[in-house]
Each structure stands twice: as structure tokens, then as C-alpha cells.
Amino acid sequence: MKKITLTCAHAIVKYLIAQKILIDGKKEPLFPGVFGIFGHGNVACLGQALEENQNELPTYRGHHEQNMALTGIGYARGKRRQQIFVATSSVGPGATNMVTAAAVAMSNRLPILFLPGDTYANRLPDPVLQQVEHFNNPGITANDAFRPVTRYFDRITRPEQIIQSFPNAVQTMLDPADCGPACISLCQDIQGQTFEYPEEFFKERIHSIRRPRPDDFQIKEAAEKIKKSKNPIIISGGGVFYSNAMEELSNFATKHNIPVTQTVMGYSTMKRDHSHYAGQIGGLGGKNTNDLAKETDLAIAVGTKLADFTTGSWANFENEKFKLVSVNVSRFDANKHLAQAVVGDAKVSLIELSKALGDWKLGDEWNEKSQRELKIWNEHIDKESAPSNQEVPSYVQVIGAIYRNSEPTDIAVTAAGGLVGEVVQVWRPKELNTHESEWGFSCMSYEISGALGIKMANPGKEVISFVGDGSYLLNNTDIYSSVITKK
């Protein structure tokens, strides 16, 4: 086997460049770029390797480690998990600043690759600048804080370890069930060490995201439960986006005549004028959808982890005969709350489930009721968001004014606080894929950083960030980043 001698840092960059992915049949870089703030622990070796390969792996300037990582996470969401940004930082506070962002990615099942600098593997210079020392365990560093908030964690203490570690990290981030952040901690002395790497490691590799088929028995059991229901609803989550299953969701709802509610993360998986669109459900939902939830005897959850704001902390479902069917690519999420699990890709599972249901179709009364109550609720929202003579307009009125003057393809971005609830009520989706929220971790300051990432992923669309005063005051510097970043 032919070999090539490289520093560990140069080998990492060369490997990242070689990774490609098929998107709509077109080959694209799996890693389109890097956000970095360079200093002690990542500037001398990794920084040099990135600078030398700027044309193939662009590096973007960050101004705060947390926010640059949030931008990368927003990009991954905007690309529906098909491309992955890298975030690199120095040792110590640079690294720990990214831990919150890692938790955002972990909560929202989104991929990002963290490459924080770390202390010396040989420990000879200890304690190095910015090192946190554990008196009883010298193997622990500040980067161990990433362990509970990443899907994959490794510390590189020898240059050849990347041959095993990086492919595992990539496969974790591309796995639809285990998708989330990966952290590969880079000891600063190892970054500069050379090794004779096999050339095979750097050959171009084309990836695609797999679509696991559901089990036939689970489909059969779920179909039987649906056929026995009298007042079913669908709860559409963010997984519908990642599976690109919007058309299948529409077809399923129409064919079987079932109203569709949406989670915050699944908002705009169906347009407002669809015959079976019901709107937002749960703690940030409308009265109409939550009244449906109280009456329903079966919820078909598709691509949602069923968080408390979706279920009203499970106070929303009052029917004593209530049952749950959960369609999810993740076994962990599909089996929550005593559900009849259908473990599989949302697009494939909806097709298979519809086949199993055959010609079964609910009567018109339930969906007609849903549409009547939606009309009443929309009239209420229109009245509340309309202009008035009051001196200071309310949040709802401001959002209403922006909504009325927006283009159908404009994307609204929200993250934390009460403003999210007002946006999802007023911003009824005129087109698919027009609402992006970070509601899994509800992280203040994502609104601006995430909007930048969403814009980078959708350069042809206008992106509108709704920022509360608390988030703005917490971290407004990414307004500057959004101005200087061009893509």
C-alpha cells in the first residue's frame, strides 16, 4: 500500500476535503467550510494546514466560539443534515465556549464537527496555558466537557489514530438515527507530528444518507391501530424535513383524511392552504389544534422526539382511549411513551404505512371540524396582529406587519423565549421550508448566528431573524459576522 508522509493536522484537512456527498444526484463537499478562532492549541498546526488549503476547504472568521458553532449548526439544518460544518477553537475557554453549541446540536439531532485544541499528549509542559488540572486524574482536560453533549468523542494522542477516528465520526454524523455533533479533541503536540499515512485514506469518498425501511410487523400493528381510531391526528416533526418527506406527508394526510398538526421544529412541513393543515400543537400551539389533541384517540407522530412543548407535558391528550403511533428513524424516539413504534425513515415509512392501510379513509366530519376551528383561530390571530392606534405596537403586531409584507419564500428564524410562540402563530407557512427554529435546546443568541447559517445554506432566499431583547443583549456581535461573511 502506498503511503504519504504528512503532519497530523495536514492529514486531517486532506481527509475532510476528500469527503463528498450526493445531493439531488450532484456531488458536493460533505464539509463545505470551517469556522475558526485561532489561538493557543490550534493556530500553529491546524491553522497552517487550513490556510494552505483555503481554496478547497474555506475557513470563515468567527467572533465568538459559541456563536460560530451555532452558525454551523444553522447551516446543517438549512441543508437538512446533508452537509456538515467544522468548528475549531483554541484550548481552554475557546473550547468550553463551544460546549453550549454542542448541546444545541445534540438536542436538535444536528451534525457539526468540533475540533478543539487540547493539552500536550506527552504532558511534559504541563500545566500549559489555559489548562484545567484535575489533581486525581491527569487524563481529564476541559474538553471532556464535550462528552455528555456529543454523539461521538475522541482525543487524538497519536497521529495515526485519525485513520480510525475520523471515519467513525463522519458515519455518526451521517447516520439518520444517531445524527448529532462529533468532537475530536486534538492534542497540540500531536497536530505537528508526522506519520506515513496510507494514500487510500485520502481517496475521494462519496457518501449518501441511508433510508432504513420499517419492519413489516411494526407497519402491520400500526395500521391496525389507525384503522380502529375515530379521531386521529398527525403530529409532524423536524424529521419530516430531514427525510424530505413533505410530499409523502401530504399524500398520506389527503388519502386517509387525517388532520396534520406540527411541532415547532416541524413547522412549515405543510403549507397553510393545504386541505389538512391544522397548525401548531402543544405549549406554543393554537386553541384549535390543542382542542383536537384533547379529543383525539390516536396521534401519529412522524419524525418528532415528542418534547414537552409538543405534548403539553402530556396534559394535552385527555381522551382515555388515547393511543400513540410513533414513526421515527431513531429507535430511542420511536419507543417513547408506550407508543406503537415504526422504526424507519419517514418518507419510506409513510409510503409503507399507507400501503398497509389500503383504501381505509376516515370520514369527512373530523377534518371538517378541524378546518372550521382553524378558520376561527386564524381570524383571532388576524385580529390580534392587525395594525391599531396604540402608541407602542405589540410583538404580535410587529410580526404581523412583517408577515404581510414578506415574500412566500422568506424564511423566519426563531430560537428562545415567548417570541417563538408568537412567530409560529402569525407566520403561517405560505411555502414549505419557510420556518426554522432552535427549540430543542431553546438557546438564546441562536437567532442571529443560526440565521447566518440558514442564509449561507439558502443564499437565494431572504432570511428574517426574530430576536427578543434578551437574546440581542446577550450576544449581538454576529450581526457584524453576518455583514462580513459572504457566500
N, C-alpha and C positions, 0 to 999 in steps of 0.2 A: 504494500500500500504506500502510495506516495505521501510525503509529509512536507509541511511548510512550517518554518520557524517564525513565530510571532510572539509579541508580548501578550499577556492575558487580555489586556484592555483592547488591543487591536483585534484579537481573535473574537472577542465579544461583538465588536462593531461589525466585523466582517460576517459573522454568523447572522446578526439581525438583518443586515442588508440582503442576505440570501433567501430570507423567508418571504414568500409571496402567497397570495390568496386569490381565489376566483370569486369575483363579484359580478353577478349577472353575466357570467361567461367570459369576463375580461380579467386578465391577470393584473393584480395591483400589489403594491408593497403591503405586507402584513403590518410592518412598523413604518408608518408614514413620517414619523418625526420624534424628536426628543425635546422635552422641556428640561432646562437645567439652570441651576445656580451653582457656580463652581467656587470651590474653596478647599480648605484643608481636607484631604481624603479623596477628592475626585477630580482635581484640576490637572495634576501633573501627568497622569497616565490616561485615564478615561477621557479627560478633556482634550488631550492632544489627539487621541485616536478619533474622536468625534470631529474635531476641527479639520483633520486631514480628509475626512470623508463627508464633508458638508453637502456636497452635490447629490450624493446618494442617500444620505440619512440626515436631513436638515435638523439643525438644533435651534430651538427658539429660546429667547431670553425670558426667564421668569423673574418676578419681583418679590414673590413670597412662595416658599416651598409648598405650603398647603394649597394656595390658590392655583399655582401652575399645574399641580396634580389634579385639582378639580376641573381645570380646563381640559386636561387629557381624558378625564372621565366623561365630561360632557361630549367630547368628540366621539368617544366609543359609543355612547348612547345614540348620538346623531347618526352614526354609521351602523347602528343596530348590531353592535358587537362584532362587526366583520373586520375592523382594523383596530390596532392597539397602539397607544402612545407609550413612550418611555418617559419616566421622570427620574432625574438623578440629582443628588444633593451631596453636600459635604458631610463630614462626621458630626455627631452631636446634635445641636439644635436644628441644623438643616435637615437632618434625617427625622428627628422626632416631630418636626413641623408637618411632615407628610403622614403621620400616623392617623390623624383625623380624616384625611382624604382616603386613606386605605380603608377606614371603616365605612366611608360613604360608598366606595366601590364594592365592599363586601356585602353591605346591606342591600344594595341595588343589583347584585349579581352582574357587575360590570368589570371588564378586563382593563388592567393597566399594569405595566411592568415597572416596579420600583428598583432602582439601582443606587442605593445609598452607599457612600463611603463608610469604611469601618476602621477599627484599630488595626495595629500590626499583628499578623498571624504569629510572628516569631516572638512577640511580646517584649523584645529587648528594649525598645524605647519607652515602655510603659512607665508612668501614665502619660500618654500623648495628649496634646491639646484637645480639649472637648471630650475627653474620655470619662465615662461614668464607671467607677470602680466598685465591684462587688467584693467585699472582703473575704467572703466564704466561697465564692465561685468565680474565678478569674475568666471563665469561658463566657460569661454573660456580658453583653455590651448593650448600649442604648438601643441598638437595632432589634434586640429581642422583643421590643415593644410591638413590632410588626406581627409577631406570631399569632396572636388571637384575632387579628383583623386582616389576614391574608389567607387565600386558599393554598398557596404554596410558598414555603420559606426555605431558604438555604443560605449558608455562609460559605463563601469560597475561600478556602485556606490553602489550596494548591491550584496552580494554573490549569492542570488537566481536568479538574472537577467540572469545569463548564461543559465538557463533552457530554456528561450525563445530566447535568442540572438544567441547562437551558432548554433542551428539547422537552423535558418534563414540564417546565414552566409554561412553555408555549402550548402544549397539549392541554394543560389545565385551563389556561385562559380561553382556549377554543372549544372546550367541552361544554355543550349547551346545558348540561346538568350541573357541572361543578364550576361553571364560569365565575370568575372573580379575580381579584388582584393577586399578583405574584411579587414577591420581594426576594431578590438575590443580593445579599449583602456582600460588598467587595472589600476585603482587607486591602489596605492601601499599599502594602509592600508587594502583595501578590499581583496586583494590577500591572506592575512593571516587570515581573518575571517572565522569561521566555520559555516556550515549550515547543516541541516538534509535533504540531497538530496534524492529524490525517486530513488530506485535502478533501476527502469525502464529506467531512463535517461542514465544509463551506460551499458545497454544491447547492445550486438553487433547488428549493423545495416548495412545491405548490400545495397549499392547504385548502380544504373546504370544510365547512361546518356540517357535521353529520345530522341526520334526521332520524332518530330512533323510532321504530314502529312500536305501537302499543301491543300489549298481549291480547290475543283473541278472547281469552276468558274474561279479562277485565272489561273489554268492549262489550261483550255479551251481558255481563252483570250490570254495567252502567246503562245500557239500552233498556233493560228490563225495568230499572228504577225510573227512568224517564217516561216510559210508556204508562206507568202506573200513576204518574203525577197529574194533578189537576190544574195547578197554578205555578208552573216552573218559571224561573228567570235564569238568564245567563249573566255571569259576572266576568267581564273581560278585563284581563290584567296586562301588564307590560310584556309578558311572554308572547302575547299575540303579535306585538311589534317585532320581537326578535326572531320569531318564526316566519314573519311576513305572511301571517295567516288572516289578514283583514278580509280578503275576498272569501275565504272559507268560512269565516265567522258570519259574514253577511249571508252567504248561501245557506248555512245551517239555520240561522235565525228565521230566514224567509221561508225555507222549505217546511220547517217544523213549527213555525208560527209562535216563536218564543221571544219575549221582550229582552233587550240587551242593556244591562247596566254596566258601568265602567268604574274601575278603580282610578285613583289619582294617576298612577303610573301607566294605566291603560287608557287614559283619556285621549280621545281622537282616533281610537281604533275603529270608530264608526262615525259617519257624518251625521249632523243634526237633523237632516231631512230624510234620513233612512226610515222606512216604514216601521222598523222595530227598535229604533233608538229610544232609550228611556232616560239616559243621562247618568249623572254621578250618583254613587251609592255610598252610604256609610256616614262617618262623622263629618265629612265635608259634602255630603250629598244633599239632594233636594228632598222636599217633603214627599214629592210624588214617588220617587224611587224607594225611599225608606218605608213608605206605606206599602209598596209592593213587597218589600222584604219582610215586613211583619206578617203579611198574608201568605206568602209563598210556601209551598210544601216541598219544593226541591230547588236547590241552586246548583247550576252547572258552572263551576269555577274553571276558567280557562287561563292558564298562564299567570296565576297570581299566588303569592305566598299567604294571602288571607290575613293581612295585618289587622291590628285592632281598629284602625280608622276605616277599614273596609267593612268590617263586621259589626261596628258599633260595640266593640269589645264583647261580641256575641250576645248583645242585648237586642239586636235588630230583628232576629228571627224568632217570632213568637208562636208560630204555628206548632202545636205539639206533635204534629206528624212530619215535621221538617226533616228532610234528608239532604245529603250533600254528595255530589259527584265532582271530583277534582281531576281535571286534565292538566298534567304538568310533566315537563321533561325531567324534572327533579323528583326522585323517589321521596326525598325528605319532605318536599312541599305537598306532593300529591297525597300523602298518607296522613296529613294533619286532620285533627278534629273528627276522627272516626269516619272519614269520607270513603266512598267507593272510589278507589284510586284508578286512574287511567294514566299509566306512566309512559309518556311518549311525546314526541314533537307535536305542537299544537296544530299545525297545518295538516299533518298526516292523520292525527287522532280525530280531528273534526270530520275529515273525509270518511274514515273508517266507522266512526260512530254514526254518521248519517246513513251510511250503507246498512248498518245493523238495524237502524230504526225503520228503514224501508219507507213505506208510504205513510207511516204514522205522522199525524199532524194534529196539533191542538186546535180546538175550536176558536172562533174569532173573538169571543167575548172577553177573554183575558187580555189580549193585546189591544183590543179596542179600549178597554178600561185604562190600560197603561198610557195610550195616546191621549185620552181625554184628560187624565191627571197631569200629563206632561204639558199640555196646552195651558192648563190653569196655572201651573208653576211658571211657565215661560212668560205668561202675562204679568205675573207678580214680579219676576226679575226685570222685565222690560220697564215696568213702572218704577221700580226702585233705582234702576240705573239711568233713567231719563234725566235730562237737564232740569234744574229747578232754580228758584230765585234765592236759595240760601247762599250766604256770603262765602262760605268755605264748602266746596263740594266734598262728598263722602268718597271713600275708596271706591265703592261700587259705581258711583257716577263717573269717576275718572276712568275706570276700566271700561265702562260702557261707552264713553266718548272715543276711546282708542279703538275699541272693538268695532264700532260703527264705521270708523274711518280706515279700518285695516283692509288689506287685500286677503282674499280667501286662503292664500298660501302662506301668509305671515305666521311665524311660529312664536307662541307665547312661552316664556320660561319663568318658572317659579321655583321656590325651594322651601322656605320655612315661614312659620307664623300664620296668622289669620288671613293674610293677603292671599295665600294659596286657595283657601276656600272661596273667596270672593271671585278670584280669577276663573276657577273651574265652573262656577255657576254662570258667569257672564259670557265667558269665551266659549260659547257653544260651537263645536268644530264645523267650519264651513267646508273644510277639506280634511282628508286623512293626514296623520303625522303633523299636526299643527299645534301640539301642546307638549311641552317637555318639562318634567318636574323632578326634583330630587326629594322624594317624600319617604324613601326607605329609611334614611338617617336624619332627615329634616335638618340639614346643615346650613346654618346661617352663613352668608357670604358666597354660597354656591351660585346665587342668582347671576352675578356679573361674570364670574370665572366660567361657570357652566355655559352661559350664553355665548361666550367667546368660543368655546369648544364646539357648541352646536353650530355657530356661524361658520367655523372652519370646515365643519363636515357638510354644511349646506350653503356654499358661497353664493348660490343664485337666489336665495330667499332672504327676506327681511326677518330678523330675529329681534323680538321685543322682550326685554328683561323687566319684570315687575319686582321692584326692590323696596322692601319696607325700610323705615328709618333706622331700625336696629341693625339690619344687615348692612346698610350703607355706611353707618358709622363704624361698624365693626371692621370692615375692610373694603375700602373704596378704591384701592390702588390699581385694581385690574381694569378700571376704566382707562388708565394710561396704557396698560398692556394691550387692551383691545384696539387702541388707536395705532400703536406702533407695529402690531402684528399684522402682516399682510399675507394672505394665502388665497 
